[in-house]
Amino acid sequence: MKPLDRLREIGSAYQPLAALAAAAEVGLLDRLRRGAADVPALVRSCRASARGIRVLADALVGLRFLQRRGPRYAFSPEWRPLFEVQDGAFARSLLLSAARSMRALLDLPRAVRRGGTRRDLDDPAKAAAFFRDLVPALHESNRAPARRAAAALGLPGLRRPFRVLDVAAGSGVWGIAAAQASPHVRVDALDLPPVLRVTRGMARREGVAPRFRFLPGDLRRFRIDRRRYDVVILGHICHSEGAARTRRLLRAARRALAPGGRILIAEYLADEDRKGPLASLLFALVMLARTEEGKVFTSGEMRRLLREAGFAEPRRIHAPPNATLLLARVAP
């Protein structure tokens, strides 16, 4: 692709996300999950204008998310299954979260000048609302990596009681996968109270809630009994915390682990020369726009932080896309 064509493509890249996020927000996607509908039916369901619904639905037809037969709109067959995952909550959560990040990136020049931005992810109350809404998307995206992590921990063959602390548990996907891998696993899920209500629902839906304990609290202030756990899980947490807070978090995790215990970290990591992967480098911009200190670490940086906190043998675990998994053991 020629540079001019590439620049034009980048210049219009926001439009599909804006259209899909608007369709999620006004309820158009939820209405079409119930079946095909014409403009008047969509207007009534979404409480929107006929002009607005028609322009939005036609744009989604052009993007091939929808199809139109006569006056009625419906999901395209290849896209409908994805918009039905978790009764539509997955797509809605993913799109609205992405739209919030897009709006935050509009203020990126100020974040670049200041070196960060105090936004919702640094305010506990706002962060709770943000992550509560993001939970369905995070759960589905991390399901396969969480199962891979449970296998790497050796949980399917477990023959003894095993205690897990899932810090900032969110949907609980990491702890849920651990509990599903073995009946001997017990999970303590720590998160802010509004998020834990969603965590509890997810654990109940997945059939493991009786083996969960739900701990309301802020990960930056939590106090856990020393030497209690066999594994502490930090699932996509460190990038929002930055270097100083991650150091404190790793030391707290070290204190919570029993002798020989392990820490499991899931993160978006950059290459050592920070030339890739592109997804991690772009995600670092989101951290710049949405947090004061959040960052994307390199694998080497994370390994050094682990060693400084008292962990040994950090190793990378192969996992499906969207996760780099690091597993380390408490140093002797």
Secondary structure, 3 states (H helix, E strand, C coil): CCHHHHHHHHHCCHHHHHHHHHHHHHCHHHHHHCCCEEHHHHHHHHCCCHHHHHHHHHHHHHCCCEEEECCEEEECCCCHHHHHHHHHHHHHHHHHHHHHHHHHHCCHHHHHHHCCCCCHHHCHHHHHHHHHHHHHHHHHHHHHHHHHHHHHCCHHHCCCCEEEEEECCCCCHHHHHHHHHCCCEEEEEEECHHHHHHHHHHHHHCCCHHHEEEEECCCCCCCCCCCCEEEEEEECCHHHHHHHHHHHHHHHHHHHEEEEEEEEEEECCECCCCCCCHHHHHHHHHHHHHCCCCCCCEHHHHHHHHHHCCEEEEEEECCCCCCEEEEEEECC
